[in-house]
Amino acid sequence: MKLLAVCSILIAGTLWGTIGIFVRTLSEMEFGSMELVALRSFVTLIAMGIYLLLFKRDRFRVRFKDLWCFAGTGILSILFFNFCYFTTINLTSLATASILLYTAPVIVMLLSLLLFREKLTVSKCISALLAFLGCALVAGVNPQTGLSVTPEGFLTGLGAGLGYALYSIFGRYALNRGYDTMTITFYTFAFSSAGSLFLIDTPVLAEKVIRRPESIPWILALGLITCVAAYLLYTYGLTKIESSKASIMASIEPVVATLVGILMFHETPTFWSAVGICLVLLSLVLLNAGGIVKRVSEKNISAKSCGD
C-alpha cells in the first residue's frame, strides 16, 4: 500500500509536469493566466460533482466545523499559490519564480514538524536540499546565470511556495478528520472556483470559450488530467506518506516539465538542467532508500525466524 502511495504521488507530479502543454496551447488562443486557473477549477468542480452525484452521494457530506480545511486547500493553497506565482513571473524571470516556488518542500517539512510532529530526519533534509538544488538547475538558475530578484518578487515567490506547501498541510488535516480523497478534491475546488470569480471577468471568459470552441477539449484536458487525476492521486498518497516526504516527491514535476519542453517543444537541454534532473531523481532515491532497506531487513529477519 505504501508503494502504491509513492507511485500515486510520483504520477501526480508527472501529470502536473505536463501542464505546460495545455497552458501553451490555450495561451495561443488568447486565454490569460488567471483565466486558465479559473477554468481548471471549474472543470474539476463540475467533473467531481457529477461523479459524486451519480455514484458517491455520501461523499458530499461534510461537517460545518471542518469547512476551514477545504477553505485552506482551495483558497489559501490553490488560489493563493497561483496568484502569487503568476505575480512573481511578471515581477521576475520564470527561472526565479520556479526556484522560489520550490521552497515548498522545506516549508512543508518545517510545518509538519510543528503541526504533526513528523520526524526531521537526515535523509529528509538531504533529500529536500537535493530536490531544491535540482529544481533550481532545471529552472535555469546556475553558477553562470545567477539569480536576480526584486524584494517584491522575492516576497510573492515565497508566497507561492507557501501556498503550494499548504495543500499538503490542510489536506492532512482533512484526511485526519476522516474525509475521503474525492470529498477533499471536490470541496477544494469548490472554494477555489468561488474565489477565482473575484479575480477574473466571467462574461469575458465565457465569450472567449464560445468564440473559440476548439479550446473546449484542451480546457477539459487541463482540468481532468492536471487537476482531477493529479490531486486525487496526490491526496491519496498523503493517506500513506508523510506530508514532508510527499512534497519532496512531487519535485518530479519540473523534471517532467523539462522533458516535455525538450520532446514536444524542441527546447534545447543544457548541461546544468541535466545535472538538476539527476539531483531530483537522487533525492527521490535517497528519500525512499531507508524504507526499502528496512522492509528488506524485516523480510530477511522473518525468513530467518521461519527457518529456525
JOTA-V349126 format. One record per pair of residues at least 12 apart in sequence whose ideal C-beta (glycine too) atoms are under 10 Angstrom apart, sorted by the first residue. I is the first residue (numbers start at 1). J is the second residue. D is the distance in whole Angstrom. If there is no record, write none. Layout:
i={I	I}
j={J	J}
d={D	D}
This chain:
i={1	1	2	2	2	2	2	2	3	3	3	3	3	4	4	4	5	5	5	5	5	5	5	5	5	5	5	6	6	6	6	6	6	6	6	6	6	7	7	7	8	8	8	8	8	8	8	8	8	8	8	8	8	8	9	9	9	9	9	9	9	9	9	9	9	9	9	9	9	9	10	10	10	10	10	10	10	10	10	11	11	11	11	11	11	12	12	12	12	12	12	12	12	12	12	12	12	12	12	12	13	13	13	13	13	13	13	13	13	13	13	13	13	13	13	13	14	14	14	14	14	14	14	14	14	14	15	15	15	15	15	15	15	15	15	15	15	15	16	16	16	16	16	16	16	16	16	16	16	16	17	17	17	17	17	17	17	17	17	17	17	17	17	18	18	18	18	18	18	18	18	18	18	18	19	19	19	19	19	19	19	19	19	19	19	20	20	20	20	20	20	20	20	21	21	21	21	21	21	21	21	21	21	22	22	22	22	22	22	22	22	22	22	22	23	23	23	23	23	24	24	24	24	25	25	25	25	25	25	25	26	26	26	26	26	26	26	26	26	28	28	29	29	29	29	29	29	29	29	30	30	30	30	31	31	31	31	31	31	31	31	32	32	32	32	32	32	33	33	33	33	33	33	33	34	34	34	34	34	34	34	34	34	35	35	35	35	35	35	35	35	35	35	36	36	36	36	36	36	36	36	37	37	37	37	37	37	37	37	37	37	37	37	37	38	38	38	38	38	38	38	38	38	38	38	39	39	39	39	39	39	39	39	39	39	39	39	39	40	40	40	40	40	40	40	40	40	40	40	40	40	41	41	41	41	41	41	41	41	41	41	41	41	41	41	41	41	42	42	42	42	42	42	42	42	42	42	43	43	43	43	43	43	43	43	43	43	43	44	44	44	44	44	44	44	44	44	44	44	44	44	44	44	44	44	44	45	45	45	45	45	45	45	45	45	45	45	45	45	45	46	46	46	46	46	47	47	47	47	47	47	47	47	47	48	48	48	48	48	48	48	48	48	48	48	48	48	49	49	49	51	51	51	52	52	52	52	52	55	56	56	56	56	58	58	59	59	59	59	59	59	59	59	59	60	60	60	60	61	61	62	62	62	62	62	62	62	63	63	63	65	66	66	66	66	66	66	67	67	67	68	68	68	69	69	69	69	69	69	69	69	69	69	69	69	69	70	70	70	70	70	70	70	70	70	70	70	70	70	70	70	71	71	71	71	71	71	71	71	72	72	72	72	72	72	72	72	72	73	73	73	73	73	73	73	73	73	73	73	73	73	73	73	73	73	73	74	74	74	74	74	74	74	74	74	74	74	74	74	74	74	75	75	75	75	75	75	75	75	75	76	76	76	76	76	76	76	76	76	77	77	77	77	77	77	77	77	77	77	77	77	77	78	78	78	78	78	78	78	78	78	78	78	78	78	79	79	79	79	79	79	79	79	79	79	79	80	80	80	80	80	80	80	80	81	81	81	81	81	81	81	81	81	81	81	81	82	82	82	82	82	82	83	83	83	83	83	83	83	84	84	84	84	84	84	84	84	84	84	84	84	84	85	85	85	85	85	85	85	85	85	85	85	86	86	86	87	87	87	87	87	87	87	88	88	88	88	88	88	88	88	88	88	88	88	88	88	89	89	89	89	89	90	90	91	91	91	91	91	91	91	91	91	92	92	92	92	92	92	92	92	92	93	93	93	93	93	93	93	93	94	94	95	95	95	95	95	95	95	95	95	95	96	96	96	96	96	96	96	96	96	96	96	97	97	97	97	97	97	98	98	98	98	98	98	98	98	98	98	98	99	99	99	99	99	99	99	99	99	99	99	99	99	99	100	100	100	100	100	100	100	100	100	100	100	100	100	101	101	101	101	101	101	101	101	101	101	101	101	101	102	102	102	102	102	102	102	102	102	102	102	102	102	102	102	102	102	102	102	102	103	103	103	103	103	103	103	103	103	103	104	104	104	104	104	104	104	104	104	104	104	104	104	104	104	104	104	104	105	105	105	105	105	105	105	105	105	105	105	105	105	105	105	105	105	105	105	105	105	106	106	106	106	106	106	106	106	106	106	107	107	107	107	107	107	107	107	107	107	107	107	108	108	108	108	108	108	108	108	108	108	108	108	108	108	108	108	108	108	109	109	109	109	109	109	109	109	109	109	109	109	109	110	110	110	111	111	111	111	111	111	111	111	111	112	112	112	112	112	112	112	112	112	112	112	113	115	115	115	115	116	116	116	116	116	116	116	118	118	118	118	118	119	119	120	121	121	121	121	121	122	122	123	123	123	123	123	123	123	123	124	124	124	124	124	124	124	124	125	126	126	126	126	127	127	127	127	127	127	127	127	127	127	127	127	127	127	128	128	128	128	128	128	128	129	129	129	130	130	130	130	130	130	130	130	130	130	130	130	130	131	131	131	131	131	131	131	131	131	131	131	131	131	131	131	131	131	132	132	132	132	132	133	133	133	133	133	134	134	134	134	134	134	134	134	134	134	134	134	134	134	134	135	135	135	135	135	135	135	135	135	135	135	136	136	136	136	137	137	137	137	137	137	137	137	137	137	137	137	137	138	138	138	138	138	138	138	138	138	138	138	138	138	138	138	138	138	138	139	139	139	139	139	139	140	140	140	140	140	141	141	142	142	142	142	142	142	143	144	144	144	145	145	164	164	165	165	165	167	167	167	167	167	167	167	167	167	167	168	168	168	168	168	168	168	168	168	168	168	168	169	169	170	170	171	171	171	171	171	171	171	171	171	171	171	172	172	172	172	172	172	174	174	174	174	175	175	175	175	175	179	180	180	180	180	181	181	181	181	181	181	181	181	181	182	182	182	182	183	184	184	184	184	184	185	185	185	185	185	185	185	185	185	185	186	188	188	188	189	189	189	189	192	230	230	234	234	234	234	237	237	241	241	241	244	245	245	245	245	248	248	248	248	248	248	249	249	249	249	249	251	251	251	251	251	251	252	252	252	252	252	253	254	254	254	254	255	255	255	255	255	255	255	255	256	256	258	258	258	258	258	258	259	259	261}
j={239	240	237	240	241	288	291	295	240	288	291	292	295	236	237	240	233	234	236	237	238	239	240	241	245	246	249	237	240	241	245	246	249	284	287	288	291	233	237	249	181	230	232	233	234	235	236	237	238	239	240	241	246	249	233	234	235	236	237	238	240	241	245	246	247	248	249	250	252	284	233	234	237	249	250	252	253	256	284	229	230	233	234	237	252	226	229	230	231	232	233	234	235	236	237	246	249	250	252	253	230	233	234	237	246	249	250	251	252	253	254	255	256	257	280	284	230	233	250	252	253	255	256	257	259	260	224	225	226	227	228	229	230	231	233	234	253	256	225	226	227	230	231	234	250	252	253	254	256	257	226	230	250	252	253	254	255	256	257	258	259	260	261	221	222	225	226	230	253	256	257	259	260	264	36	40	222	225	226	227	230	253	256	257	260	226	256	257	258	260	261	264	265	218	221	222	225	226	257	260	261	264	265	36	39	40	218	219	220	221	222	223	225	226	36	40	218	222	226	260	261	264	265	214	215	217	218	219	221	222	39	40	208	212	215	218	219	221	222	215	218	208	209	211	212	214	215	218	219	208	211	212	215	205	208	209	212	215	218	219	222	86	200	201	204	205	208	82	83	85	86	87	89	90	79	82	83	86	196	199	200	201	205	196	199	200	201	202	204	205	208	209	219	82	86	200	205	218	219	222	223	78	79	81	82	83	85	86	192	193	195	196	199	200	79	82	192	193	195	196	197	199	200	202	205	193	196	200	205	208	209	215	218	219	220	222	223	227	78	82	189	192	193	196	219	222	223	224	226	227	228	74	78	79	82	188	189	190	191	192	193	194	195	196	197	223	227	189	192	193	196	197	202	205	219	223	227	189	193	219	220	221	222	223	224	226	227	228	78	185	186	188	189	190	192	193	222	223	224	226	227	228	229	230	231	232	74	185	186	187	188	189	190	191	192	193	194	223	227	228	189	193	220	223	228	185	186	189	220	223	224	227	228	229	182	183	185	186	187	188	189	190	223	227	228	231	232	186	189	190	182	186	228	180	182	183	185	186	182	180	182	183	186	180	183	179	180	181	182	183	184	185	186	187	182	183	186	187	179	183	174	177	179	183	184	186	187	177	178	179	177	173	174	177	178	179	187	187	190	191	170	173	174	169	170	171	172	173	174	175	176	177	179	184	187	188	170	171	173	174	179	183	184	185	186	187	188	189	190	191	192	170	187	188	190	191	192	194	195	166	167	169	170	171	173	174	188	191	166	167	168	169	170	171	172	173	174	184	185	187	188	189	191	192	231	235	167	170	184	185	186	187	188	189	190	191	192	193	194	195	196	163	166	170	188	191	192	194	195	196	162	163	166	167	169	170	191	192	195	162	163	164	165	166	167	168	169	170	171	188	191	192	163	164	166	167	188	189	191	192	193	195	196	227	231	163	188	189	191	192	193	194	195	196	198	199	159	160	162	163	164	166	192	195	101	104	159	160	161	162	163	164	165	166	167	192	160	163	164	192	196	199	156	159	160	163	195	196	199	97	100	101	155	156	157	158	159	160	161	162	163	164	97	98	100	101	156	157	159	160	161	163	164	156	160	199	152	153	155	156	157	159	160	100	101	149	150	152	153	154	155	156	157	158	159	160	161	101	153	156	157	160	153	156	149	150	151	152	153	154	155	156	157	147	148	149	150	152	153	154	156	157	139	140	141	145	147	148	149	153	139	140	136	137	138	139	140	141	142	145	147	148	136	139	140	141	147	148	149	150	153	154	157	139	149	153	156	157	160	135	136	138	139	140	141	157	160	253	254	257	132	133	135	136	137	138	139	140	141	147	149	157	161	254	136	139	147	149	153	154	155	156	157	158	159	160	161	135	139	157	158	159	160	161	162	163	164	165	253	254	128	131	132	133	134	135	136	138	139	157	160	161	164	247	248	250	251	253	254	280	128	132	135	157	158	160	161	162	164	165	128	131	132	135	158	160	161	162	163	164	165	166	167	168	247	248	250	251	124	127	128	129	131	132	135	161	164	165	168	243	244	245	246	247	248	249	250	251	283	125	128	129	131	132	161	165	244	247	248	128	158	161	162	163	164	165	166	168	169	244	247	128	161	162	164	165	166	167	168	169	172	242	243	244	245	246	247	248	250	121	124	125	127	128	165	168	242	243	244	245	247	248	128	165	244	162	165	166	168	169	172	243	244	247	124	165	168	169	172	242	243	244	245	246	247	244	169	172	173	243	169	172	173	176	242	243	244	172	242	243	244	245	242	244	244	242	244	245	287	290	286	290	245	283	286	287	288	289	290	291	242	244	245	248	283	286	287	290	244	282	283	286	287	244	245	248	249	251	280	282	283	284	285	286	287	288	289	244	245	247	248	251	283	287	248	279	283	248	251	276	278	279	280	281	282	283	284	285	286	287	247	248	249	250	251	252	254	255	276	279	280	281	282	283	284	286	287	248	251	279	280	283	275	276	279	280	283	251	252	254	255	273	275	276	277	278	279	280	281	282	283	284	251	252	253	254	255	258	276	277	279	280	283	254	272	276	279	254	258	270	271	272	273	274	275	276	277	278	279	280	251	253	254	255	256	257	258	259	269	270	272	273	274	275	276	277	279	280	254	257	258	272	273	276	258	270	272	273	276	272	276	270	271	272	273	275	276	272	270	271	272	270	272	247	250	243	244	247	184	188	231	234	235	238	243	246	247	250	234	235	237	238	241	242	243	244	245	246	247	250	243	247	184	188	184	185	188	231	234	235	237	238	239	243	246	235	238	239	242	243	246	187	188	235	238	235	236	238	239	243	235	232	235	236	239	231	232	233	234	235	236	237	238	239	228	232	235	236	235	231	232	235	236	238	227	228	229	230	231	232	233	234	235	236	228	227	231	235	223	227	228	231	227	250	253	246	247	249	250	249	250	287	288	291	287	284	287	288	291	280	283	284	286	287	288	280	283	284	287	288	279	280	281	283	284	287	277	280	281	283	284	280	273	276	277	280	273	276	277	278	279	280	281	284	277	280	270	273	274	276	277	280	273	277	273}
d={9	6	10	5	7	9	7	9	9	9	9	9	9	8	9	8	9	10	7	5	8	7	3	5	10	8	10	7	8	7	9	9	7	9	9	6	9	9	8	10	10	10	9	4	7	9	5	4	9	9	8	9	9	10	7	6	10	9	4	8	9	6	8	5	9	9	5	6	8	10	9	10	9	6	8	6	10	10	8	8	8	5	9	9	9	10	8	5	7	8	4	4	9	9	7	9	9	7	9	9	8	9	8	10	10	7	4	7	4	4	9	8	7	10	10	10	9	9	10	6	8	9	5	10	10	10	10	6	6	9	10	6	4	9	7	9	9	8	10	6	9	5	9	8	7	9	4	9	8	8	9	10	10	7	4	7	7	3	4	8	8	6	10	9	10	7	6	9	9	7	8	10	6	9	9	9	7	9	5	9	9	9	10	8	9	10	9	6	10	6	7	8	8	9	9	9	9	9	9	6	10	6	9	8	10	9	6	8	10	6	4	9	8	7	6	10	10	8	9	10	10	9	7	10	8	10	5	10	9	9	8	10	10	9	6	5	7	10	7	10	10	8	9	9	5	8	5	8	9	7	9	8	9	8	6	9	8	7	9	8	10	9	8	10	9	9	9	8	9	9	5	10	8	9	10	7	7	7	7	5	5	10	9	9	9	6	9	10	8	5	7	9	10	9	10	10	10	10	8	7	10	8	7	9	5	8	9	8	8	10	10	6	8	8	9	9	9	7	9	4	7	7	5	8	7	10	9	9	7	10	8	9	10	5	9	7	7	10	9	9	8	9	9	9	8	5	5	10	7	5	10	8	7	8	9	9	5	9	9	4	4	9	8	6	10	8	8	8	9	5	8	10	10	9	9	7	10	9	9	6	6	9	7	3	7	10	7	8	10	7	8	8	4	9	8	8	9	5	8	9	4	5	10	10	7	10	10	9	7	9	9	4	6	9	8	5	9	9	9	10	9	9	10	8	10	10	9	9	8	7	6	9	5	10	7	9	6	4	9	9	7	9	10	9	6	9	9	6	9	8	8	9	9	10	6	8	10	6	10	8	6	9	10	9	9	8	5	9	5	5	10	10	7	10	10	7	8	9	9	8	9	9	7	7	10	9	6	8	10	9	9	8	7	5	9	7	9	8	10	8	8	8	10	10	5	8	9	5	4	9	9	7	8	8	8	9	8	10	10	7	9	9	7	10	9	4	6	9	7	6	9	8	9	9	10	5	10	10	9	6	8	7	3	8	7	8	9	9	7	5	9	9	4	6	10	9	7	7	9	8	4	9	7	8	9	9	9	9	10	10	10	7	4	6	7	3	4	8	8	7	10	10	10	10	9	5	6	8	5	10	9	7	5	9	9	7	9	10	10	9	5	7	8	4	4	9	8	6	8	8	10	8	8	9	9	7	6	7	8	4	9	8	9	9	9	8	10	10	8	5	9	9	4	6	9	8	7	8	8	4	9	8	9	9	8	9	8	6	8	8	3	5	9	8	8	10	8	8	9	8	9	9	9	8	8	8	9	9	7	9	9	9	9	5	7	8	4	4	8	8	6	9	6	9	9	6	8	8	8	4	9	8	8	9	9	10	9	8	10	5	9	8	8	6	8	9	10	9	6	9	9	5	4	9	8	6	10	10	9	9	9	9	9	9	8	6	10	6	4	9	9	6	8	9	7	5	7	9	4	8	9	7	9	8	9	9	9	7	8	9	7	8	8	10	9	4	4	5	9	7	8	9	10	8	9	7	6	7	5	9	7	9	7	8	9	8	9	6	7	7	8	8	4	8	8	9	9	10	7	9	8	10	6	5	9	9	5	9	5	7	9	8	9	10	10	10	9	8	8	7	9	8	3	6	9	6	6	8	9	7	9	10	5	5	10	9	6	10	10	9	10	7	6	10	9	4	7	9	8	10	10	7	8	10	10	10	6	9	7	10	10	7	10	8	6	9	4	8	9	8	10	10	9	10	10	8	5	8	8	4	4	9	9	8	6	9	8	9	9	8	5	9	6	7	9	9	9	8	9	10	7	9	9	4	5	9	8	6	9	9	5	8	9	7	8	8	9	9	9	10	9	6	6	10	8	4	8	9	9	10	8	9	10	10	9	5	9	9	5	7	9	9	5	5	9	8	4	8	9	10	6	8	10	6	9	10	9	8	4	9	7	8	10	9	9	9	7	8	8	5	10	8	9	10	10	9	8	7	8	7	5	5	9	10	9	8	7	8	8	9	8	6	9	8	8	7	9	10	5	7	6	9	8	9	8	10	9	10	10	8	10	10	9	10	6	6	9	7	5	10	9	6	7	7	10	9	7	10	10	9	8	6	9	9	8	5	9	9	10	8	4	7	9	5	4	9	9	8	10	8	6	9	7	9	10	9	8	9	9	10	9	5	7	9	6	4	9	10	7	9	9	5	9	9	4	9	9	10	10	7	6	10	9	4	8	10	8	9	8	9	9	9	9	7	5	9	9	7	10	8	8	10	8	4	7	7	3	4	8	8	7	10	6	10	9	5	8	10	7	10	8	7	10	9	9	7	9	10	10	9	9	5	6	9	5	3	8	9	7	9	9	10	5	6	10	8	5	10	10	10	8	5	9	9	4	6	9	7	6	9	9	10	8	8	10	8	8	7	9	8	9	8	9	4	9	8	8	8	10	10	8	10	9	8	9	9	10	7	10	8	8	8	9	9	9	10	9	10	8	9	10	7	10	9	4	8	10	6	5	9	6	9	9	8	6	9	8	9	8	6	10	5	10	8	9	10	6	9	9	5	9	8	9	8	9	7	10	6	6	10	9	10	9	9	10	8	6	9	9	4	5	9	8	7	10	7	9	10	10	8	9	5	10	9	8	7	10	10	5	6	10	9	6	10	10	10	7	9	9	7	9	8	10	10	9	7	10	9	7	8	9	10	10	10	10	10	6	8	9	9	6	8	10	6	10	10	9	6	7	8	10	5	10	7	8	10	10	7	8	10	7	9	9	8	9	7	9	8	5	9	10	5	7	10	10	10	10	6	9	8	7	10	10	8	9}
